Amino acid sequence: MAGELVPVVLFSRYTTLAGPTTFETLPLDVRAYSEAILNLWRGPLNGPFPAVAFETLQSVDRVGWSQCPGPQLVDPGANTEAQYLWGLTKPWFRLRVIGLGPDFGVTFWAQGFLVKRER
């Protein structure tokens, strides 16, 4: 059924990353979907001058990646949940978490729905 919402969990409650790092989910095959609706939550950031950003990426070949149509480099804020919508125009999708700052640490989660493409 077109427009059907299919649940997806990209990072479970409560995932923690530590150290200045970039982490990416494994590529998801999203050929059957037109949009990703994700709820992102994060706790306070740890470390001096920390920063975090969430970015959605898409690919035709799982080698070269570009940003998905929609908001870029989002951060819902400390102890805040926010919902974001991204278009899916290529066959592969993943979420990147970018953490910056010495002794960086964050606890977060990312889950939501994929919207079935109309045939």
N, CA, C and O atoms as a printed pandas DataFrame, in Angstrom:
     atom_number atom_name residue_name chain_id  residue_number  x_coord  y_coord  z_coord
0              1         N          MET        A               1    0.843   -1.185    0.000
1              2        CA          MET        A               1    0.000    0.000    0.000
2              3         C          MET        A               1    0.882    1.240    0.000
3              4         O          MET        A               1    1.759    1.367    0.855
4              5         N          ALA        A               2    0.673    2.148   -0.931
5              6        CA          ALA        A               2    1.455    3.375   -1.040
6              7         C          ALA        A               2    1.217    4.253    0.182
7              8         O          ALA        A               2    0.091    4.365    0.667
8              9         N          GLY        A               3    2.273    4.866    0.670
9             10        CA          GLY        A               3    2.184    5.741    1.821
10            11         C          GLY        A               3    2.221    5.006    3.147
11            12         O          GLY        A               3    2.206    5.635    4.205
12            13         N          GLU        A               4    2.269    3.677    3.105
13            14        CA          GLU        A               4    2.344    2.890    4.333
14            15         C          GLU        A               4    3.626    3.228    5.083
15            16         O          GLU        A               4    4.683    3.387    4.473
16            17         N          LEU        A               5    3.532    3.337    6.410
17            18        CA          LEU        A               5    4.684    3.640    7.248
18            19         C          LEU        A               5    5.292    2.341    7.766
19            20         O          LEU        A               5    4.601    1.511    8.357
20            21         N          VAL        A               6    6.592    2.176    7.538
21            22        CA          VAL        A               6    7.312    0.990    7.977
22            23         C          VAL        A               6    8.312    1.429    9.046
23            24         O          VAL        A               6    9.183    2.251    8.763
24            25         N          PRO        A               7    8.208    0.897   10.276
25            26        CA          PRO        A               7    9.112    1.313   11.352
26            27         C          PRO        A               7   10.572    0.986   11.035
27            28         O          PRO        A               7   10.876   -0.034   10.417
28            29         N          VAL        A               8   11.469    1.878   11.472
29            30        CA          VAL        A               8   12.904    1.657   11.319
30            31         C          VAL        A               8   13.612    2.189   12.571
31            32         O          VAL        A               8   13.290    3.268   13.069
32            33         N          VAL        A               9   14.577    1.415   13.068
33            34        CA          VAL        A               9   15.414    1.849   14.185
34            35         C          VAL        A               9   16.842    1.899   13.671
35            36         O          VAL        A               9   17.423    0.868   13.333
36            37         N          LEU        A              10   17.412    3.104   13.612
37            38        CA          LEU        A              10   18.785    3.266   13.129
38            39         C          LEU        A              10   19.780    3.193   14.280
39            40         O          LEU        A              10   20.858    2.617   14.132
40            41         N          PHE        A              11   19.429    3.771   15.423
41            42        CA          PHE        A              11   20.205    3.664   16.661
42            43         C          PHE        A              11   19.200    3.432   17.779
43            44         O          PHE        A              11   18.268    4.218   17.945
44            45         N          SER        A              12   19.378    2.372   18.539
45            46        CA          SER        A              12   18.414    2.043   19.583
46            47         C          SER        A              12   18.589    2.956   20.796
47            48         O          SER        A              12   19.619    3.610   20.962
48            49         N          ARG        A              13   17.557    2.982   21.633
49            50        CA          ARG        A              13   17.632    3.729   22.887
50            51         C          ARG        A              13   18.520    2.953   23.824
51            52         O          ARG        A              13   18.245    1.760   23.954
52            53         N          TYR        A              14   19.419    3.381   24.418
53            54        CA          TYR        A              14   20.128    4.639   24.402
54            55         C          TYR        A              14   21.546    4.318   23.954
55            56         O          TYR        A              14   22.298    3.675   24.687
56            57         N          THR        A              15   21.913    4.756   22.770
57            58        CA          THR        A              15   23.230    4.530   22.196
58            59         C          THR        A              15   24.169    5.623   22.678
59            60         O          THR        A              15   23.783    6.790   22.750
60            61         N          THR        A              16   25.408    5.251   23.011
61            62        CA          THR        A              16   26.398    6.230   23.454
62            63         C          THR        A              16   27.634    6.148   22.571
63            64         O          THR        A              16   28.139    5.060   22.293
64            65         N          LEU        A              17   28.115    7.301   22.135
65            66        CA          LEU        A              17   29.378    7.418   21.407
66            67         C          LEU        A              17   30.323    8.269   22.241
67            68         O          LEU        A              17   29.906    9.238   22.876
68            69         N          ALA        A              18   31.593    7.901   22.234
69            70        CA          ALA        A              18   32.597    8.660   22.981
70            71         C          ALA        A              18   33.834    8.834   22.126
71            72         O          ALA        A              18   34.208    7.946   21.359
72            73         N          GLY        A              19   34.463    9.984   22.267
73            74        CA          GLY        A              19   35.656   10.317   21.488
74            75         C          GLY        A              19   35.259   11.045   20.222
75            76         O          GLY        A              19   34.199   10.777   19.656
76            77         N          PRO        A              20   36.108   11.972   19.767
77            78        CA          PRO        A              20   35.787   12.692   18.529
78            79         C          PRO        A              20   35.738   11.683   17.384
79            80         O          PRO        A              20   36.759   11.109   17.006
80            81         N          THR        A              21   34.552   11.476   16.841
81            82        CA          THR        A              21   34.379   10.406   15.869
82            83         C          THR        A              21   33.220   10.696   14.933
83            84         O          THR        A              21   32.357   11.526   15.219
84            85         N          THR        A              22   33.221   10.002   13.820
85            86        CA          THR        A              22   32.082    9.967   12.914
86            87         C          THR        A              22   31.630    8.523   12.839
87            88         O          THR        A              22   32.444    7.625   12.622
88            89         N          PHE        A              23   30.336    8.292   13.016
89            90        CA          PHE        A              23   29.801    6.946   12.979
90            91         C          PHE        A              23   28.668    6.910   11.975
91            92         O          PHE        A              23   27.854    7.832   11.921
92            93         N          GLU        A              24   28.607    5.856   11.183
93            94        CA          GLU        A              24   27.560    5.717   10.171
94            95         C          GLU        A              24   26.878    4.360   10.309
95            96         O          GLU        A              24   27.512    3.355   10.631
96            97         N          THR        A              25   25.572    4.357   10.059
97            98        CA          THR        A              25   24.854    3.085   10.018
98            99         C          THR        A              25   25.274    2.332    8.762
99           100         O          THR        A              25   25.840    2.915    7.837
100          101         N          LEU        A              26   24.998    1.057    8.738
101          102        CA          LEU        A              26   25.175    0.287    7.513
102          103         C          LEU        A              26   24.173    0.789    6.484
103          104         O          LEU        A              26   23.105    1.268    6.863
104          105         N          PRO        A              27   24.482    0.694    5.194
105          106        CA          PRO        A              27   23.536    1.140    4.171
106          107         C          PRO        A              27   22.242    0.333    4.194
107          108         O          PRO        A              27   22.261   -0.890    4.331
108          109         N          LEU        A              28   21.124    1.031    4.059
109          110        CA          LEU        A              28   19.807    0.402    3.964
110          111         C          LEU        A              28   19.307    0.508    2.531
111          112         O          LEU        A              28   19.418    1.569    1.917
112          113         N          ASP        A              29   18.768   -0.558    1.998
113          114        CA          ASP        A              29   18.155   -0.550    0.673
114          115         C          ASP        A              29   16.783    0.100    0.797
115          116         O          ASP        A              29   15.884   -0.461    1.423
116          117         N          VAL        A              30   16.617    1.278    0.204
117          118        CA          VAL        A              30   15.361    2.034    0.344
118          119         C          VAL        A              30   14.656    2.239   -1.002
119          120         O          VAL        A              30   13.903    3.198   -1.169
120          121         N          ARG        A              31   14.898    1.345   -1.950
121          122        CA          ARG        A              31   14.253    1.479   -3.269
122          123         C          ARG        A              31   12.729    1.502   -3.168
123          124         O          ARG        A              31   12.072    2.142   -3.989
124          125         N          ALA        A              32   12.164    0.826   -2.192
125          126        CA          ALA        A              32   10.702    0.737   -2.047
126          127         C          ALA        A              32   10.107    1.929   -1.293
127          128         O          ALA        A              32    8.899    1.966   -1.061
128          129         N          TYR        A              33   10.941    2.905   -0.907
129          130        CA          TYR        A              33   10.474    3.998   -0.045
130          131         C          TYR        A              33   10.744    5.364   -0.666
131          132         O          TYR        A              33   11.708    5.538   -1.412
132          133         N          SER        A              34    9.888    6.325   -0.353
133          134        CA          SER        A              34   10.024    7.679   -0.902
134          135         C          SER        A              34   10.530    8.693    0.110
135          136         O          SER        A              34   11.093    9.721   -0.268
136          137         N          GLU        A              35   10.332    8.409    1.404
137          138        CA          GLU        A              35   10.742    9.352    2.450
138          139         C          GLU        A              35   11.167    8.614    3.705
139          140         O          GLU        A              35   10.763    7.478    3.952
140          141         N          ALA        A              36   11.992    9.289    4.489
141          142        CA          ALA        A              36   12.358    8.826    5.821
142          143         C          ALA        A              36   11.887    9.879    6.815
143          144         O          ALA        A              36   12.226   11.056    6.689
144          145         N          ILE        A              37   11.105    9.454    7.805
145          146        CA          ILE        A              37   10.647   10.322    8.889
146          147         C          ILE        A              37   11.339    9.818   10.146
147          148         O          ILE        A              37   11.016    8.741   10.646
148          149         N          LEU        A              38   12.291   10.595   10.658
149          150        CA          LEU        A              38   13.074   10.137   11.802
150          151         C          LEU        A              38   12.886   11.034   13.006
151          152         O          LEU        A              38   12.860   12.259   12.888
152          153         N          ASN        A              39   12.755   10.409   14.166
153          154        CA          ASN        A              39   12.774   11.104   15.444
154          155         C          ASN        A              39   14.177   10.948   16.009
155          156         O          ASN        A              39   14.675    9.832   16.154
156          157         N          LEU        A              40   14.805   12.059   16.324
157          158        CA          LEU        A              40   16.139   12.068   16.910
158          159         C          LEU        A              40   16.048   12.652   18.315
159          160         O          LEU        A              40   15.370   13.654   18.544
160          161         N          TRP        A              41   16.732   12.019   19.236
161          162        CA          TRP        A              41   16.838   12.525   20.608
162          163         C          TRP        A              41   18.293   12.421   21.018
163          164         O          TRP        A              41   18.993   11.480   20.643
164          165         N          ARG        A              42   18.743   13.408   21.798
165          166        CA          ARG        A              42   20.077   13.301   22.381
166          167         C          ARG        A              42   20.087   13.910   23.766
167          168         O          ARG        A              42   19.320   14.822   24.075
168          169         N          GLY        A              43   20.978   13.381   24.594
169          170        CA          GLY        A              43   21.195   13.927   25.918
170          171         C          GLY        A              43   22.194   15.059   25.848
171          172         O          GLY        A              43   22.551   15.502   24.756
172          173         N          PRO        A              44   22.661   15.544   27.012
173          174        CA          PRO        A              44   23.662   16.602   27.026
174          175         C          PRO        A              44   24.982   16.098   26.427
175          176         O          PRO        A              44   25.282   14.904   26.467
176          177         N          LEU        A              45   25.744   17.014   25.884
177          178        CA          LEU        A              45   27.065   16.686   25.347
178          179         C          LEU        A              45   28.091   16.746   26.460
179          180         O          LEU        A              45   28.007   17.589   27.354
180          181         N          ASN        A              46   29.063   15.844   26.401
181          182        CA          ASN        A              46   30.138   15.815   27.388
182          183         C          ASN        A              46   31.437   16.270   26.748
183          184         O          ASN        A              46   31.669   16.029   25.563
184          185         N          GLY        A              47   32.280   16.924   27.523
185          186        CA          GLY        A              47   33.591   17.348   27.038
186          187         C          GLY        A              47   33.640   18.844   26.829
187          188         O          GLY        A              47   32.604   19.500   26.719
188          189         N          PRO        A              48   34.859   19.390   26.773
189          190        CA          PRO        A              48   34.995   20.830   26.507
190          191         C          PRO        A              48   34.690   21.143   25.041
191          192         O          PRO        A              48   35.201   20.475   24.142
192          193         N          PHE        A              49   33.879   22.133   24.810
193          194        CA          PHE        A              49   33.519   22.622   23.477
194          195         C          PHE        A              49   33.010   21.510   22.559
195          196         O          PHE        A              49   33.472   21.405   21.423
196          197         N          PRO        A              50   32.075   20.679   23.015
197          198        CA          PRO        A              50   31.596   19.599   22.167
198          199         C          PRO        A              50   30.558   20.081   21.158
199          200         O          PRO        A              50   29.911   21.109   21.356
200          201         N          ALA        A              51   30.412   19.330   20.087
201          202        CA          ALA        A              51   29.372   19.585   19.089
202          203         C          ALA        A              51   28.991   18.247   18.469
203          204         O          ALA        A              51   29.819   17.343   18.360
204          205         N          VAL        A              52   27.727   18.131   18.063
205          206        CA          VAL        A              52   27.255   16.925   17.393
206          207         C          VAL        A              52   26.325   17.333   16.263
207          208         O          VAL        A              52   25.626   18.342   16.358
208          209         N          ALA        A              53   26.319   16.549   15.193
209          210        CA          ALA        A              53   25.398   16.779   14.079
210          211         C          ALA        A              53   24.975   15.425   13.523
211          212         O          ALA        A              53   25.757   14.475   13.497
212          213         N          PHE        A              54   23.730   15.356   13.084
213          214        CA          PHE        A              54   23.188   14.173   12.433
214          215         C          PHE        A              54   22.971   14.525   10.965
215          216         O          PHE        A              54   22.462   15.599   10.643
216          217         N          GLU        A              55   23.361   13.613   10.081
217          218        CA          GLU        A              55   23.283   13.868    8.646
218          219         C          GLU        A              55   22.777   12.609    7.951
219          220         O          GLU        A              55   23.244   11.507    8.243
220          221         N          THR        A              56   21.822   12.767    7.031
221          222        CA          THR        A              56   21.353   11.624    6.251
222          223         C          THR        A              56   22.044   11.641    4.894
223          224         O          THR        A              56   22.233   12.691    4.281
224          225         N          LEU        A              57   22.413   10.449    4.448
225          226        CA          LEU        A              57   23.143   10.305    3.190
226          227         C          LEU        A              57   22.459    9.282    2.304
227          228         O          LEU        A              57   21.798    8.362    2.784
228          229         N          GLN        A              58   22.630    9.461    0.986
229          230        CA          GLN        A              58   22.083    8.508    0.024
230          231         C          GLN        A              58   23.120    8.213   -1.048
231          232         O          GLN        A              58   24.050    8.990   -1.268
232          233         N          SER        A              59   22.942    7.070   -1.714
233          234        CA          SER        A              59   23.934    6.629   -2.686
234          235         C          SER        A              59   23.268    5.774   -3.763
235          236         O          SER        A              59   22.238    5.143   -3.527
236          237         N          VAL        A              60   23.876    5.765   -4.945
237          238        CA          VAL        A              60   23.432    4.856   -6.001
238          239         C          VAL        A              60   24.239    3.565   -5.993
239          240         O          VAL        A              60   23.805    2.557   -6.549
240          241         N          ASP        A              61   25.427    3.592   -5.357
241          242        CA          ASP        A              61   26.331    2.435   -5.442
242          243         C          ASP        A              61   26.968    2.026   -4.110
243          244         O          ASP        A              61   27.799    1.118   -4.093
244          245         N          ARG        A              62   26.607    2.659   -3.007
245          246        CA          ARG        A              62   27.165    2.414   -1.673
246          247         C          ARG        A              62   28.650    2.780   -1.587
247          248         O          ARG        A              62   29.340    2.360   -0.658
248          249         N          VAL        A              63   29.139    3.560   -2.550
249          250        CA          VAL        A              63   30.534    4.038   -2.536
250          251         C          VAL        A              63   30.553    5.556   -2.406
251          252         O          VAL        A              63   31.137    6.095   -1.466
252          253         N          GLY        A              64   29.919    6.241   -3.346
253          254        CA          GLY        A              64   29.802    7.702   -3.298
254          255         C          GLY        A              64   28.510    8.091   -2.602
255          256         O          GLY        A              64   27.438    7.598   -2.952
256          257         N          TRP        A              65   28.610    8.980   -1.610
257          258        CA          TRP        A              65   27.449    9.370   -0.810
258          259         C          TRP        A              65   27.194   10.867   -0.923
259          260         O          TRP        A              65   28.135   11.658   -0.988
260          261         N          SER        A              66   25.919   11.256   -0.946
261          262        CA          SER        A              66   25.522   12.668   -0.955
262          263         C          SER        A              66   24.391   12.847    0.055
263          264         O          SER        A              66   23.757   11.879    0.474
264          265         N          GLN        A              67   24.150   14.099    0.436
265          266        CA          GLN        A              67   23.104   14.387    1.417
266          267         C          GLN        A              67   21.726   14.159    0.809
267          268         O          GLN        A              67   21.513   14.388   -0.381
268          269         N          CYS        A              68   20.801   13.708    1.637
269          270        CA          CYS        A              68   19.411   13.512    1.217
270          271         C          CYS        A              68   18.712   14.867    1.122
271          272         O          CYS        A              68   19.080   15.804    1.830
272          273         N          PRO        A              69   17.701   14.977    0.245
273          274        CA          PRO        A              69   16.906   16.202    0.216
274          275         C          PRO        A              69   16.195   16.399    1.552
275          276         O          PRO        A              69   15.534   15.491    2.054
276          277         N          GLY        A              70   16.336   17.577    2.114
277          278        CA          GLY        A              70   15.736   17.887    3.410
278          279         C          GLY        A              70   16.734   18.607    4.289
279          280         O          GLY        A              70   17.734   19.125    3.790
280          281         N          PRO        A              71   16.484   18.652    5.593
281          282        CA          PRO        A              71   17.379   19.385    6.490
282          283         C          PRO        A              71   18.784   18.784    6.500
283          284         O          PRO        A              71   18.954   17.571    6.380
284          285         N          GLN        A              72   19.772   19.639    6.644
285          286        CA          GLN        A              72   21.170   19.213    6.629
286          287         C          GLN        A              72   21.791   19.430    8.003
287          288         O          GLN        A              72   21.506   20.433    8.658
288          289         N          LEU        A              73   22.628   18.513    8.444
289          290        CA          LEU        A              73   23.381   18.629    9.699
290          291         C          LEU        A              73   22.506   19.124   10.856
291          292         O          LEU        A              73   22.678   20.244   11.337
292          293         N          VAL        A              74   21.590   18.300   11.286
293          294        CA          VAL        A              74   20.644   18.678   12.334
294          295         C          VAL        A              74   21.143   18.263   13.713
295          296         O          VAL        A              74   21.940   17.335   13.848
296          297         N          ASP        A              75   20.664   18.960   14.722
297          298        CA          ASP        A              75   20.910   18.636   16.120
298          299         C          ASP        A              75   19.666   19.051   16.898
299          300         O          ASP        A              75   19.366   20.242   16.985
300          301         N          PRO        A              76   18.931   18.080   17.471
301          302        CA          PRO        A              76   17.696   18.443   18.165
302          303         C          PRO        A              76   17.905   19.239   19.449
303          304         O          PRO        A              76   16.963   19.864   19.936
304          305         N          GLY        A              77   19.123   19.232   20.013
305          306        CA          GLY        A              77   19.385   19.935   21.260
306          307         C          GLY        A              77   19.353   18.975   22.435
307          308         O          GLY        A              77   18.808   17.875   22.338
308          309         N          ALA        A              78   19.935   19.395   23.539
309          310        CA          ALA        A              78   20.055   18.546   24.727
310          311         C          ALA        A              78   18.696   18.160   25.287
311          312         O          ALA        A              78   17.814   19.003   25.444
312          313         N          ASN        A              79   18.536   16.873   25.588
313          314        CA          ASN        A              79   17.315   16.331   26.179
314          315         C          ASN        A              79   16.066   16.698   25.390
315          316         O          ASN        A              79   14.999   16.937   25.956
316          317         N          THR        A              80   16.222   16.739   24.069
317          318        CA          THR        A              80   15.134   17.141   23.192
318          319         C          THR        A              80   14.950   16.100   22.093
319          320         O          THR        A              80   15.920   15.589   21.534
320          321         N          GLU        A              81   13.685   15.797   21.793
321          322        CA          GLU        A              81   13.357   14.939   20.663
322          323         C          GLU        A              81   12.774   15.812   19.568
323          324         O          GLU        A              81   11.914   16.655   19.826
324          325         N          ALA        A              82   13.245   15.606   18.337
325          326        CA          ALA        A              82   12.730   16.359   17.196
326          327         C          ALA        A              82   12.505   15.403   16.042
327          328         O          ALA        A              82   13.211   14.406   15.894
328          329         N          GLN        A              83   11.506   15.722   15.221
329          330        CA          GLN        A              83   11.203   14.891   14.058
330          331         C          GLN        A              83   11.623   15.620   12.789
331          332         O          GLN        A              83   11.392   16.819   12.635
332          333         N          TYR        A              84   12.252   14.863   11.876
333          334        CA          TYR        A              84   12.747   15.413   10.616
334          335         C          TYR        A              84   12.278   14.520    9.474
335          336         O          TYR        A              84   12.069   13.321    9.654
336          337         N          LEU        A              85   12.117   15.124    8.292
337          338        CA          LEU        A              85   11.687   14.402    7.098
338          339         C          LEU        A              85   12.716   14.598    5.999
339          340         O          LEU        A              85   13.115   15.724    5.701
340          341         N          TRP        A              86   13.146   13.489    5.397
341          342        CA          TRP        A              86   14.081   13.537    4.272
342          343         C          TRP        A              86   13.496   12.775    3.095
343          344         O          TRP        A              86   12.852   11.740    3.272
344          345         N          GLY        A              87   13.723   13.293    1.889
345          346        CA          GLY        A              87   13.337   12.587    0.676
346          347         C          GLY        A              87   14.350   11.498    0.363
347          348         O          GLY        A              87   15.536   11.639    0.662
348          349         N          LEU        A              88   13.880   10.416   -0.237
349          350        CA          LEU        A              88   14.753    9.321   -0.647
350          351         C          LEU        A              88   14.686    9.205   -2.162
351          352         O          LEU        A              88   13.678    8.763   -2.713
352          353         N          THR        A              89   15.764    9.603   -2.835
353          354        CA          THR        A              89   15.775    9.623   -4.301
354          355         C          THR        A              89   16.773    8.638   -4.898
355          356         O          THR        A              89   16.819    8.464   -6.116
356          357         N          LYS        A              90   17.570    7.992   -4.050
357          358        CA          LYS        A              90   18.558    7.017   -4.506
358          359         C          LYS        A              90   18.335    5.704   -3.763
359          360         O          LYS        A              90   17.654    5.697   -2.738
360          361         N          PRO        A              91   18.888    4.593   -4.251
361          362        CA          PRO        A              91   18.580    3.274   -3.685
362          363         C          PRO        A              91   19.110    2.987   -2.282
363          364         O          PRO        A              91   18.575    2.113   -1.600
364          365         N          TRP        A              92   20.142    3.696   -1.831
365          366        CA          TRP        A              92   20.771    3.380   -0.545
366          367         C          TRP        A              92   20.739    4.589    0.380
367          368         O          TRP        A              92   20.861    5.731   -0.063
368          369         N          PHE        A              93   20.571    4.317    1.685
369          370        CA          PHE        A              93   20.381    5.360    2.694
370          371         C          PHE        A              93   21.165    4.992    3.943
371          372         O          PHE        A              93   21.279    3.814    4.283
372          373         N          ARG        A              94   21.707    5.995    4.629
373          374        CA          ARG        A              94   22.316    5.780    5.944
374          375         C          ARG        A              94   22.317    7.085    6.730
375          376         O          ARG        A              94   22.158    8.172    6.176
376          377         N          LEU        A              95   22.503    6.938    8.048
377          378        CA          LEU        A              95   22.564    8.089    8.942
378          379         C          LEU        A              95   23.988    8.202    9.466
379          380         O          LEU        A              95   24.587    7.212    9.886
380          381         N          ARG        A              96   24.519    9.410    9.438
381          382        CA          ARG        A              96   25.861    9.685    9.959
382          383         C          ARG        A              96   25.722   10.553   11.210
383          384         O          ARG        A              96   24.938   11.502   11.244
384          385         N          VAL        A              97   26.500   10.206   12.233
385          386        CA          VAL        A              97   26.566   10.997   13.464
386          387         C          VAL        A              97   27.982   11.542   13.553
387          388         O          VAL        A              97   28.951   10.783   13.543
388          389         N          ILE        A              98   28.098   12.861   13.641
389          390        CA          ILE        A              98   29.401   13.524   13.679
390          391         C          ILE        A              98   29.584   14.124   15.064
391          392         O          ILE        A              98   28.805   14.980   15.483
392          393         N          GLY        A              99   30.616   13.676   15.777
393          394        CA          GLY        A              99   30.919   14.201   17.103
394          395         C          GLY        A              99   32.249   14.925   17.095
395          396         O          GLY        A              99   33.240   14.412   16.575
396          397         N          LEU        A             100   32.273   16.123   17.676
397          398        CA          LEU        A             100   33.480   16.949   17.673
398          399         C          LEU        A             100   33.829   17.396   19.091
399          400         O          LEU        A             100   32.964   17.507   19.959
400          401         N          GLY        A             101   35.096   17.644   19.293
401          402        CA          GLY        A             101   35.575   18.168   20.570
402          403         C          GLY        A             101   36.370   17.130   21.326
403          404         O          GLY        A             101   36.100   15.934   21.221
404          405         N          PRO        A             102   37.356   17.583   22.094
405          406        CA          PRO        A             102   38.136   16.642   22.895
406          407         C          PRO        A             102   37.257   16.012   23.978
407          408         O          PRO        A             102   36.400   16.673   24.564
408          409         N          ASP        A             103   37.483   14.752   24.223
409          410        CA          ASP        A             103   36.711   14.015   25.231
410          411         C          ASP        A             103   35.215   14.067   24.962
411          412         O          ASP        A             103   34.411   14.089   25.893
412          413         N          PHE        A             104   34.843   14.088   23.683
413          414        CA          PHE        A             104   33.439   14.149   23.272
414          415         C          PHE        A             104   32.689   12.905   23.726
415          416         O          PHE        A             104   33.242   11.805   23.727
416          417         N          GLY        A             105   31.428   13.079   24.110
417          418        CA          GLY        A             105   30.548   11.967   24.418
418          419         C          GLY        A             105   29.102   12.397   24.293
419          420         O          GLY        A             105   28.749   13.529   24.624
420          421         N          VAL        A             106   28.256   11.478   23.808
421          422        CA          VAL        A             106   26.831   11.776   23.686
422          423         C          VAL        A             106   26.045   10.467   23.752
423          424         O          VAL        A             106   26.492    9.426   23.270
424          425         N          THR        A             107   24.868   10.550   24.360
425          426        CA          THR        A             107   23.903    9.465   24.350
426          427         C          THR        A             107   22.720    9.935   23.511
427          428         O          THR        A             107   22.261   11.068   23.659
428          429         N          PHE        A             108   22.226    9.065   22.631
429          430        CA          PHE        A             108   21.198    9.481   21.676
430          431         C          PHE        A             108   20.432    8.260   21.180
431          432         O          PHE        A             108   20.755    7.125   21.529
432          433         N          TRP        A             109   19.415    8.508   20.363
433          434        CA          TRP        A             109   18.743    7.465   19.596
434          435         C          TRP        A             109   18.141    8.072   18.342
435          436         O          TRP        A             109   17.901    9.277   18.267
436          437         N          ALA        A             110   17.899    7.205   17.348
437          438        CA          ALA        A             110   17.317    7.624   16.073
438          439         C          ALA        A             110   16.397    6.512   15.576
439          440         O          ALA        A             110   16.842    5.400   15.290
440          441         N          GLN        A             111   15.121    6.831   15.479
441          442        CA          GLN        A             111   14.154    5.853   14.990
442          443         C          GLN        A             111   12.995    6.585   14.343
443          444         O          GLN        A             111   12.819    7.785   14.551
444          445         N          GLY        A             112   12.215    5.876   13.568
445          446        CA          GLY        A             112   11.079    6.503   12.912
446          447         C          GLY        A             112   10.430    5.575   11.908
447          448         O          GLY        A             112   10.159    4.410   12.199
448          449         N          PHE        A             113   10.184    6.112   10.711
449          450        CA          PHE        A             113    9.456    5.361    9.683
450          451         C          PHE        A             113   10.031    5.634    8.304
451          452         O          PHE        A             113   10.551    6.713    8.020
452          453         N          LEU        A             114    9.921    4.623    7.463
453          454        CA          LEU        A             114   10.132    4.784    6.031
454          455         C          LEU        A             114    8.751    4.772    5.380
455          456         O          LEU        A             114    7.897    3.965    5.746
456          457         N          VAL        A             115    8.532    5.670    4.410
457          458        CA          VAL        A             115    7.239    5.789    3.748
458          459         C          VAL        A             115    7.306    5.033    2.426
459          460         O          VAL        A             115    8.149    5.325    1.577
460          461         N          LYS        A             116    6.407    4.053    2.255
461          462        CA          LYS        A             116    6.390    3.247    1.018
462          463         C          LYS        A             116    6.125    4.127   -0.195
463          464         O          LYS        A             116    5.264    5.007   -0.179
464          465         N          ARG        A             117    6.885    3.864   -1.233
465          466        CA          ARG        A             117    6.769    4.582   -2.498
466          467         C          ARG        A             117    5.496    4.171   -3.229
467          468         O          ARG        A             117    5.101    3.005   -3.195
468          469         N          GLU        A             118    4.861    5.132   -3.886
469          470        CA          GLU        A             118    3.691    4.816   -4.731
470          471         C          GLU        A             118    4.185    4.160   -6.003
471          472         O          GLU        A             118    5.178    4.600   -6.582
472          473         N          ARG        A             119    3.530    3.153   -6.428
473          474        CA          ARG        A             119    3.946    2.412   -7.636
474          475         C          ARG        A             119    3.228    2.923   -8.844
475          476         O          ARG        A             119    3.446    2.425   -9.949
